Amino acid sequence: MKYAYKLYINEGAEKNKYHFSYGSTGDATLSISKGNAQIEAYLTKNYNLNFEGSYAENLFREGLKRASLVHIMLYSEPLKINTLRLLFLQGTQVISDRTIDNFPVLFPLVEHIAKLPECWKSKEIIAAVLSRKKTCQGSETAALYAYITSKSKKYEIEKFIFQWMAFNGMYTHMAGLGIEGERAEISNLLVHYGYGHSICTKKEREQLGKKVVRLINEIDELDVSRESLENGKHLDLANKIVQLLPETSCQATPYGYLLGDFSYYLRCEVIHSDKPLPLFSFADDGELKAITVANRVLEEFLDKKLCDCFNTL
């Protein structure tokens, strides 16, 4: 005999249904529509009288996190929990039906999320995300969390920190076994997407980065993209970058360079343990302009390609 456990979050019409595993439970279900969710699981033990601290409670805690993540993927909004109702059944007989006041409520730590690309609504992508044994498992999942967080940030420095973390998680995930070190992992990603390759030394990266910062400060429009570098208003910038790249160690496209080595250079300059994060900036700050360009390139790439990390199942 199995017992049905159902947790209703804000109660509403069911819409999208997904499955996830937790521990020995392989058939837990999420039903999600905008602003509400339902978590359902069938267990062999009756936890009605000792729910707090039990396996069932831990399963629903994990389910709440998964429901919240999927809600963001579907609607670009956190799931704000207003009411929780827990229903226990044995067959069709209701054992307990109660509103939970002391259930550990999950609070969203991101708000005002910019609209996510449509790929994240794909049932296949969501199934791949939910297939991880835990919501926080894997560098690709870390990349997704950082990416979502970046979409909630207002200032360029904040966006860069979290977009870099997402990019870092992505190239780490793609590297797999046999590729070690950030330079090699970044180059592996560039090769994979046809953006050339790079094995710049630290000295080359620093010298090149300073020169490219100066080039960026010569342009008026900072909305750099792959298209604008290849065929548009930033073609001149692209040509100047090509002239600077060391032939023996960096054969990346201008877009590939800005995405990989240049972003890595800025990461070392900005988010490093021995360098304080900027709390303020002059309007004509050259480094901020460079970060803005890196953000545009990173965001374009992550919007289009981060889903690939969950497309391999």
C-alpha positions as CSV (number, residue, x, y, z in Angstrom):
1,M,0.0,0.0,0.0
2,K,1.3,3.4,-0.9
3,Y,0.3,6.7,0.6
4,A,-0.2,9.8,-1.5
5,Y,1.3,13.1,-0.4
6,K,0.2,16.3,-2.1
7,L,1.5,19.8,-1.4
8,Y,-0.4,22.6,-2.9
9,I,1.4,26.0,-3.2
10,N,-1.1,28.9,-3.6
11,E,-3.6,26.4,-5.1
12,G,-4.6,27.0,-8.7
13,A,-5.3,25.4,-12.0
14,E,-2.8,22.7,-13.0
15,K,-1.0,23.2,-16.3
16,N,2.6,21.9,-16.9
17,K,3.5,18.6,-15.4
18,Y,7.0,17.3,-14.8
19,H,8.7,14.5,-12.9
20,F,11.7,14.4,-10.6
21,S,13.5,11.9,-8.3
22,Y,14.5,12.2,-4.7
23,G,16.4,9.5,-2.8
24,S,14.5,6.2,-3.4
25,T,11.5,8.1,-4.8
26,G,11.7,8.1,-8.5
27,D,8.2,9.3,-9.5
28,A,7.6,12.5,-7.7
29,T,5.5,15.0,-9.8
30,L,5.5,18.8,-10.2
31,S,2.4,20.5,-11.7
32,I,3.0,24.2,-12.3
33,S,1.1,27.2,-13.6
34,K,1.8,30.8,-13.2
35,G,1.8,31.7,-9.5
36,N,1.1,28.2,-8.1
37,A,2.4,24.7,-8.0
38,Q,1.6,21.2,-6.8
39,I,4.0,18.6,-5.6
40,E,2.9,14.9,-5.5
41,A,4.6,11.8,-4.3
42,Y,3.6,8.2,-3.4
43,L,5.5,6.7,-0.4
44,T,5.2,3.3,1.3
45,K,5.3,4.9,4.8
46,N,2.7,6.9,6.7
47,Y,4.4,10.1,7.9
48,N,1.2,11.8,8.9
49,L,2.0,12.0,12.7
50,N,5.8,12.6,12.3
51,F,6.1,14.7,9.2
52,E,8.5,17.3,10.6
53,G,12.1,16.2,10.0
54,S,11.0,13.1,8.1
55,Y,12.0,11.8,4.7
56,A,8.7,13.1,3.3
57,E,9.4,16.6,4.6
58,N,12.9,16.6,3.0
59,L,11.4,15.4,-0.3
60,F,8.9,18.3,-0.3
61,R,11.7,20.8,0.6
62,E,13.6,19.6,-2.5
63,G,10.3,19.7,-4.5
64,L,9.8,23.3,-3.4
65,K,13.2,24.3,-4.7
66,R,12.6,22.5,-8.0
67,A,9.1,24.0,-8.4
68,S,10.6,27.5,-7.8
69,L,13.4,26.9,-10.4
70,V,10.9,25.6,-13.0
71,H,8.6,28.5,-12.4
72,I,11.4,30.9,-13.1
73,M,12.3,29.0,-16.3
74,L,8.7,29.1,-17.5
75,Y,7.6,32.6,-16.4
76,S,10.8,34.6,-15.6
77,E,9.4,35.2,-12.2
78,P,10.1,33.7,-8.8
79,L,7.3,31.6,-7.2
80,K,6.2,33.5,-4.2
81,I,4.7,31.2,-1.6
82,N,1.6,32.6,0.1
83,T,-0.2,29.4,1.2
84,L,0.7,25.8,1.7
85,R,-1.8,22.9,2.0
86,L,-0.7,19.4,2.7
87,L,-3.0,16.5,1.8
88,F,-2.4,12.8,2.9
89,L,-4.4,10.0,1.3
90,Q,-4.4,6.2,1.6
91,G,-5.9,5.1,-1.7
92,T,-8.9,7.4,-2.0
93,Q,-9.4,7.9,1.7
94,V,-8.2,11.3,3.1
95,I,-6.1,10.8,6.2
96,S,-5.2,14.4,6.7
97,D,-5.8,17.7,5.0
98,R,-4.3,20.7,6.6
99,T,-2.8,24.1,6.0
100,I,0.8,24.3,7.0
101,D,1.9,27.3,9.1
102,N,5.3,26.0,10.3
103,F,6.5,24.5,7.1
104,P,9.9,25.8,6.1
105,V,8.9,28.5,3.6
106,L,11.2,29.1,0.6
107,F,12.0,32.7,0.0
108,P,13.2,33.9,-3.5
109,L,16.5,35.6,-3.5
110,V,16.1,37.1,-7.0
111,E,13.5,39.5,-8.3
112,H,12.7,41.5,-11.4
113,I,14.2,38.9,-13.7
114,A,14.6,39.9,-17.3
115,K,12.7,37.6,-19.7
116,L,14.5,34.4,-20.3
117,P,14.9,33.0,-23.8
118,E,12.2,30.6,-25.0
119,C,14.5,27.6,-25.0
120,W,14.1,27.3,-21.2
121,K,10.4,26.6,-21.5
122,S,11.2,23.4,-23.5
123,K,9.9,20.3,-21.8
124,E,13.1,18.5,-22.8
125,I,15.3,21.2,-21.2
126,I,13.2,21.3,-18.0
127,A,13.3,17.5,-17.8
128,A,17.1,17.5,-18.2
129,V,17.4,20.1,-15.4
130,L,15.1,18.1,-13.1
131,S,17.0,14.9,-13.9
132,R,19.9,16.0,-11.6
133,K,19.6,14.3,-8.3
134,K,19.8,17.7,-6.5
135,T,18.9,21.2,-7.6
136,C,22.4,22.3,-7.0
137,Q,24.3,19.5,-8.7
138,G,26.8,20.0,-11.5
139,S,28.7,22.9,-13.0
140,E,26.0,23.3,-15.7
141,T,23.4,23.8,-13.0
142,A,25.7,26.3,-11.3
143,A,25.9,28.1,-14.6
144,L,22.1,28.2,-14.9
145,Y,21.7,29.6,-11.4
146,A,24.3,32.3,-12.1
147,Y,22.7,33.1,-15.4
148,I,19.3,33.6,-13.9
149,T,20.8,35.7,-11.1
150,S,22.5,37.9,-13.8
151,K,19.1,38.5,-15.3
152,S,18.0,40.2,-12.1
153,K,20.9,42.6,-11.8
154,K,20.8,46.3,-12.6
155,Y,24.5,47.4,-12.7
156,E,27.1,46.3,-15.2
157,I,29.6,45.1,-12.6
158,E,26.9,42.8,-11.0
159,K,25.9,41.5,-14.4
160,F,29.5,40.7,-15.3
161,I,30.2,38.8,-12.1
162,F,27.3,36.5,-12.5
163,Q,27.6,36.2,-16.3
164,W,31.2,35.3,-15.9
165,M,30.2,32.6,-13.3
166,A,27.7,31.2,-15.8
167,F,30.3,31.2,-18.6
168,N,32.8,29.6,-16.2
169,G,30.3,26.8,-15.3
170,M,29.5,26.3,-19.0
171,Y,33.1,25.8,-20.2
172,T,33.9,23.7,-17.1
173,H,31.0,21.4,-17.9
174,M,31.9,21.2,-21.6
175,A,35.6,20.4,-20.9
176,G,34.9,17.1,-19.2
177,L,37.8,14.7,-18.6
178,G,41.2,15.3,-20.1
179,I,41.1,19.1,-20.4
180,E,42.6,20.9,-17.4
181,G,43.1,24.5,-16.6
182,E,41.0,27.5,-17.5
183,R,42.9,28.5,-20.6
184,A,42.4,25.1,-22.1
185,E,38.8,24.9,-21.0
186,I,38.0,28.3,-22.6
187,S,39.8,27.4,-25.8
188,N,37.9,24.1,-25.9
189,L,34.6,26.0,-25.8
190,L,35.8,28.4,-28.6
191,V,36.8,25.5,-30.8
192,H,33.4,23.8,-30.2
193,Y,31.4,26.8,-31.4
194,G,33.7,27.7,-34.3
195,Y,35.2,30.8,-32.7
196,G,38.9,29.8,-33.2
197,H,41.2,28.9,-30.3
198,S,43.5,30.6,-27.9
199,I,46.3,29.5,-25.6
200,C,47.5,33.0,-24.7
201,T,49.9,33.2,-21.8
202,K,49.1,35.3,-18.8
203,K,51.5,38.1,-19.9
204,E,50.0,38.1,-23.5
205,R,46.5,38.2,-22.1
206,E,47.2,41.2,-19.8
207,Q,49.1,43.1,-22.5
208,L,46.4,42.5,-25.1
209,G,43.6,43.2,-22.7
210,K,44.9,46.7,-21.9
211,K,45.2,47.5,-25.6
212,V,41.6,46.3,-26.3
213,V,40.2,48.4,-23.4
214,R,41.7,51.4,-25.1
215,L,40.2,50.4,-28.4
216,I,36.7,50.0,-26.8
217,N,37.0,53.5,-25.3
218,E,37.4,54.9,-28.8
219,I,33.9,53.6,-29.9
220,D,30.6,55.4,-29.1
221,E,28.2,52.5,-29.2
222,L,28.8,49.6,-26.8
223,D,26.2,47.2,-28.0
224,V,28.7,44.8,-29.5
225,S,27.5,41.5,-30.9
226,R,28.7,38.8,-33.2
227,E,26.8,40.3,-36.1
228,S,28.1,43.8,-35.5
229,L,31.7,42.6,-35.4
230,E,31.4,40.5,-38.5
231,N,29.2,42.6,-40.7
232,G,28.0,45.7,-38.9
233,K,29.0,48.9,-37.1
234,H,31.8,47.3,-35.1
235,L,33.7,45.8,-38.1
236,D,36.4,48.4,-37.6
237,L,36.9,47.3,-34.0
238,A,37.0,43.7,-35.1
239,N,39.8,44.5,-37.6
240,K,41.8,46.3,-35.0
241,I,41.5,43.4,-32.6
242,V,42.7,41.0,-35.3
243,Q,45.8,43.1,-35.8
244,L,46.6,42.9,-32.1
245,L,46.1,39.1,-31.7
246,P,49.4,37.1,-31.4
247,E,49.4,34.7,-34.3
248,T,51.1,31.9,-32.5
249,S,48.9,31.7,-29.4
250,C,45.6,33.3,-30.3
251,Q,43.7,32.4,-33.5
252,A,40.3,33.3,-32.2
253,T,37.8,35.4,-34.1
254,P,37.2,38.9,-32.7
255,Y,34.0,37.7,-31.1
256,G,35.7,34.6,-29.7
257,Y,38.5,36.8,-28.3
258,L,36.0,39.1,-26.5
259,L,34.0,36.2,-25.2
260,G,37.0,34.2,-24.0
261,D,40.4,35.8,-23.3
262,F,39.1,39.4,-22.9
263,S,36.3,38.4,-20.5
264,Y,38.9,36.3,-18.6
265,Y,41.2,39.3,-18.5
266,L,38.5,41.5,-17.0
267,R,37.5,38.8,-14.6
268,C,41.1,38.8,-13.2
269,E,41.1,42.6,-13.1
270,V,37.7,43.0,-11.5
271,I,36.6,40.0,-9.5
272,H,39.8,38.8,-7.8
273,S,40.4,38.2,-4.1
274,D,43.1,40.9,-3.8
275,K,41.1,43.6,-5.7
276,P,38.2,45.4,-4.1
277,L,35.0,45.5,-6.1
278,P,34.1,49.0,-7.4
279,L,31.4,50.7,-5.3
280,F,31.2,53.7,-7.5
281,S,32.3,54.8,-11.0
282,F,33.0,57.9,-13.0
283,A,30.8,58.3,-16.1
284,D,33.8,58.1,-18.4
285,D,35.4,55.1,-16.6
286,G,37.2,53.1,-19.3
287,E,37.1,49.8,-17.4
288,L,33.3,50.1,-17.0
289,K,32.9,50.6,-20.8
290,A,35.0,47.5,-21.3
291,I,32.9,45.5,-18.9
292,T,29.7,46.7,-20.6
293,V,31.0,45.4,-24.0
294,A,32.0,42.1,-22.3
295,N,28.5,41.9,-20.8
296,R,26.9,42.3,-24.2
297,V,29.0,39.5,-25.7
298,L,28.6,37.2,-22.8
299,E,24.8,37.7,-22.6
300,E,24.3,37.1,-26.3
301,F,26.3,33.9,-26.1
302,L,24.6,32.6,-22.9
303,D,21.2,33.5,-24.2
304,K,21.8,31.3,-27.3
305,K,24.1,28.6,-26.1
306,L,23.7,27.8,-22.3
307,C,20.7,25.6,-23.1
308,D,23.2,23.3,-24.9
309,C,24.5,22.1,-21.5
310,F,21.0,20.5,-20.9
311,N,20.5,19.2,-24.5
312,T,22.8,16.2,-24.2
313,L,20.5,13.7,-22.5
